[in-house]
Amino acid sequence: MSVRRTALIAWDYPPSASGLAIAAREIAESLVEAGIDVTVYTLDRNGRSEENGVTIVGAVPERAGADGWLRKRMVLGHLVAPRWFARTVAADHAARPFDCLEATNWYAPGALARRLPDLTFVTRHSTPAASTGALNGSLRDRLDGRFACRLEATSARRSHGHIFNTAAHGEKICALYGLDPGAPRAVIGLSLPPERLARASGAAYPHAAGRNNDPVEILFVGRAEVRKGFDCLLGAVDILSRETASGTLPDFRLRLVGIDAGEVAGLAPETGRHVETLGRLSDTALDDAYRRADLVAAPSRYESFGLVYQEALAFGRPVVGLAVDPSARQVIGESRAGLLATEASGPALADVLRPAISDPALRLECHRQALAAAGRFSRRSLSEGTHALYSAARDYRQYQGR
């Protein structure tokens, strides 16, 4: 059954630079390019606007009232945003029905909107809360996280269809949530924005033979989180900085995007000499950082897709990551566009960074493989796969009578 009008629930939307925001825009604009009417509901703004054919609606009420107080409270606070989304979507759905509603699994923003009548609900699965530390910390934090994870699982199990970014990601999510094996599911890779691909196209890589003995530049884009492998990265840099000081390894510099100086203030002086913090960058400044880089370090323990992997490949930059991440094994390992450490530790990451720093020929070969792997996911493949899954989910909902 064809889908002509759809809604997406997103926590935020560009100009926000979060991975979920960028993914939401790619999904929405790819569907618009395929002729589908798309409305995105988000919590990072008020009012209603239109951008590149996408209607964007802020779901935050003008006066939050008691909800604003409750949202900051443990457990039940997780239901406030889903209620705001449900109320806003319901008004538009009553005036002009949507064929389908899509939401991320992350903290289940569509948990209540999925109950709207005559509406197919699809979950596009990102990183689950359980993989971002929601179940760690104090007793209060663990209880709060347990509720959030249960809300995610309940919402996902009642979806009429599921979208995963990679097959390995899908297997993990199905096991974690206990998903209905009969519900339609599809593996659909996300695309990069056309303007970013255009800026990355033809990015030269003059670095393989060295740059007048300048340090080898390693770029990290992310947050100082365990999931992002930041602890492994700092551990590896500490090891390699001592080797550089002894003259057994060429000099290198680690440039950190998204990291402030205070987050690396505890580094030993010899290690800190190799580290430069850049904070948050604009899109054009980030593009320049990719062009300057010899290598991209992306040692995530888990990524549902891996936006940084895709950006690095688009610029033809070799990636050093962790084999424990299924997305890294698929995107980087299978394409041979970089090197993967066998375990999530500083010494293991140092073992793959070492040859990448010292061997220009290895970097050049990985650069060539990165260029060959770039561009596998387009807006056309994204929209075609999404529309097909939406249609299958609608058929499944009608068959199930729910």
N, C-alpha and C positions, 0 to 999 in steps of 0.2 A: 504494500500500500504506500503510495507516494506521500511525502511530507513536504508541505508548502510553507508552513509557518511554524517556527520553533522558538523556544526561549532557553537561555543559558543563565544559570546562577553562578556568579563568580565573586569571590571575596573582594577582589580589586581588579582594576582594568587600567591599561596604559593611559596616562603617562607613568603610572606605577611601573617599576622595573622588575617586580617579582616574577618568578617563573610561572606561577599560576596566572598572573595578569597577561603576560605575553602569550601564553598558551590560549587563554580565552579569546584574545584578539585574533590569533591565527585561525581558531575554529570558526569564530563568528564571520570574519571577512572571507574565509574560504567558502562558507555556505552562501554568503551573499553573492559571491562571484558565480556560484552555481544556480542562482535564481531563487534562492530561498529567503523568505522574510524572517529576519533574525532580531530578537530583542534580548539584550543582556541586562541582568539585574545585578547590582553591585552595592557594596557597603562603603565605598570610598568617596561617595559624593551624594549630593541631593539633586532633585530635579530630573528633567528629561532632556536629552540632547540626541543628536545624530552625528555619526562620524563614519565616513567611508561606507555609507549605506546601512550601518548598524545602528539601531535604536538603543540608547544606553539610558537605563533608569536607575536612579539612586533609591535604594530601599530603606535608607535611614529616615525615620520619622523626624519632622521638624522639632518636635518635643518628645524626647525619649521618656520622660517621666519616670515611673517606677521601673520600667524596663531598663533604663540606663543604669539604675542602681543595681538591679538584679543581675545584669550582664556581667558585672565584676565579681559576682559571688560564685562560690564553689558549686559544682554539679549543675544546678538548675540554670545557671547562667549560660550554659551551652545551648539552651532552647530559645533564648531571646532572638538571636540572629535568624535562625530558621523561621521563627514566627514573623519577624519583619519581612523576610523574603516571601513567605506564604501569603501574607496579607496583600503585598504589592502585586505579586503575580496573579492572585485570585481576581483582583479588580480588572486587570487587563484580559484575563482568560474569560471572564463573564461577558465583557463587552465584545470581544472578538476572539474566539477560542484558538488556542495553540494546538497543533498536532502532537507536539513532543516537548518535553522539558528535560534538559540535561543539567547535571550538577557534578561537581567534584565529590569524591568520597571524603576528602580531608576535612575533618570536623563536621561533616554531614550538613552543609547549609541547606540542602533540599529535603531534610528529614520530614518537614511538615507540608511543604508544597506538593510533595509526591502524592498526597491524599486528595488532591483536587479531582473532581469528577471528569471522566472522559478525557484523560490526559495520560499519555504514555511517558513513563519516567525512565531515563537512562542515566547510568552513572559512568563517568569517565574517571578511571582510577589513577590517582596520583600517589604520592608517598603516604601511607597510612600514619595516623597519629602515633601508633605503637612503635613506629620506626624513627620517630623524631624525639624520643625521650619523654613522651607523655606519661609513661608508667614508672618513671624514676623520681627521685627526690624525696621530699618529706611525705609523711602519711597523708597530709591534706592533698598534696600534689598527686599522689598515687590514686587516691579515691576520685579526685577530679578527672584524672586521665582515664581511669577505668570506665567512668561514665561516658566520656567522650568516645572511647573506643567501642563501647557497646552501642552507642548511638550510631556511629559509623556502620557497624556490622548490621544492625537492624535495618537501617535505611538501604544499604546495599543489597541485602537479601530480598527486599521487597521491590527491587528494580525490575523493569521489564527487559532490560538489556544492559550489557556491560562492554566498555571499551578499555583496552589496555594498550600501553605504549610499546611493550615488548612481550614476547611469549613468556619469558621467564618471570617478568613482573606479574603477568596474569596468573601463572601457577601459584605464586606466593600469595596473591590476594585471594584467590579461590580457597586456598587452604586456611588462611587467616580468618576469613569471614564466614566460611561454610556456605558458599553460594550455590544456588539452585543450578544443577548441571544442565537443566533443560532450557534455561533462559538464553537467548541469543547472545553471543559474545564475539568480539572481533579485536584483532591486533591492528592498530592504526597509528602509524608514526606521525608525530607532529612536524610541522614545517617551520622554517625560519621566515621572518618577515622579508618580503621581496626587496625592501630597501637595504636591509642588512646584507642579503645575498649579493645585491648589486655592488655595495661598497667592498665586499670581500672578494668579488670576482677579480681574478688576475693579481691578487696581492703577491708581490714578489717575495722571494725567500733567498736573500743574498747572504744568509748567515752561515751556511754550512761550512764554508772554509775558514770561518773566523772573521772578525772585524777588527783588524789591526790590534790583536791581542786584547780587545775589550772583553769584559766578563760575559760569559754565556748567560742570556737573560731567560729566566723562568717566570711564567705568569701564573698566578692563582686568582681565580674569580669565585667568590663565595663568601661564606660566613665562618666565623671561628667556632665551628661546631664539631662535635665528635662524629656525627653522621657524614660530614664533609671531609673527614679525615685530617682535620687541621692539626690534631695532635701528632699524627704520623708525619705530616709534612715538617713540623718544627723539629721533631726528633731526627728526621733525615738530614735537615739542614745543619743541625748541631754536629752530627757525625761528619758530614762532608766539609763543613767549615774547618774542622781540625785537619782534614786531609789537604785542603787548600793551603792552610798555614804551613804545613810540612813540605809543601812543594810536590806532592804526589798526585794532585788533581788540579786542573785549570781553574782559574777564578770564575765565579758565577755570582749572579745577583737574583734574588727572589723578590718579585714585585707583587704586592698583595692588593687586589681590588676588592673593595667591600670591607676592608679591615682598617681600623684606626690604630694609631700609634700606641694608645693605652692598652690594646689587646695583646701587644707583644713586648710590653715594657719589662717583663721579667727575663728576657733573653740575656744570656751571657754576652759580654762585649764582643768577643770574637765571632759569635754567631750573629749578633745584631748587625755587624758590619756588612753582612751579605743580604740584609732584609730592608726593603723599602715599602712603606705603607702608603697606599694611594687613596684610601677611603672610597666613597661612592663616586662613580664616574658617569658622565653623560654618555649617550650612545656613540657619539663621534669620538670622544676621548677613549672609550673602551675599544673601539675599532683601532685607534692608533696604538693602543697597548698590545693588541693582538699582532699588529704588523711589526712591532718592535721585538716581539718575543721570538726566541729560538725554540722554546718548549712551553707547553702548557701543562702544569701540574694540577690534576683533578682527582685526588685520592679519596673519592667518596666511598663510603662503605655500602651505601644504597642510594640509587636514583631510580625513579620510575621511568625516566627517559634519558635525562642527562642533557640539559640545554647547553652547558659549557662544552660537552663533547662535540655537539653539532656545530657550535660556533667555532671551535678550534679547527674542525675539519674544513669548514667553509673557508677559513683563512689559510688552510694548508699547513697548520702548525701541528707537529707531533705532540701526542698526549701521553703523559705518564700517569697511570692510575692504579687501581687495586682490582685484582681478579676476583675478590669476594663480591664485587658488585656485578650482578648479571647483565645490566645494561652496558657496563664497561667491557665485559667479555664479548657481547654481541657487537657493539658499535666500534670499539677500538681493537679488541683482540682479533675478531674475524677479519677485519679490514687490514690488519697489520699496520695501522696508522700510528702506532706508539708502542709503549712497553707497559706491562702490568706486573705489579709486585704480587708475589704468591700469597702474602698474608698482610693483614692490616697492622703494620708496626713500622716504627721509624727505621730500624735496620733493614727490613725487607724493602721499604721504599727507597732507601739509600742505595741498595744493590741495583736498582734499575735506573735511578737518576745518574749514578756514577758513569756508566757507559754512555748514556745520552749526553752528558756534559763533556766527556773526554773524546768522543768519536764523531767528528763532523760528517763522515760518510754515512754513519748510521742515522744521523738526524736528517740528512738529505734523502735517504731512502724512505724514511717514515713520512717525510714531507710529500714525496711523490704518491705514496699510498693514501695519505690523507686527502689529497686532491682527487684521487680516483674514487674515494668513498663519499666525497661531498655531494650534496644535492640529490641523495636518494629519496628524500621525502619532499614532496611539493604540495602546494595548496590544492592542486587538482586531485592528487591521491588522497589527501586529507578529507576533502569534501565528498568525493565519491564513496570512500569507505564509511564515512560518518552517515551519509544519507542512506546507504544500504543497511547499516545497522539500525538506524531509526525505523526504517520500513519494516524490518524483521521484528523489531521490538513491538511495533504497533500490532502486527499480526499475532504475535505471542500474547499480548494483553487481551485482544479480543477472543482468542482461543481459550485463555484461562478465565475469561469473564471477570477480570478485575482491573 
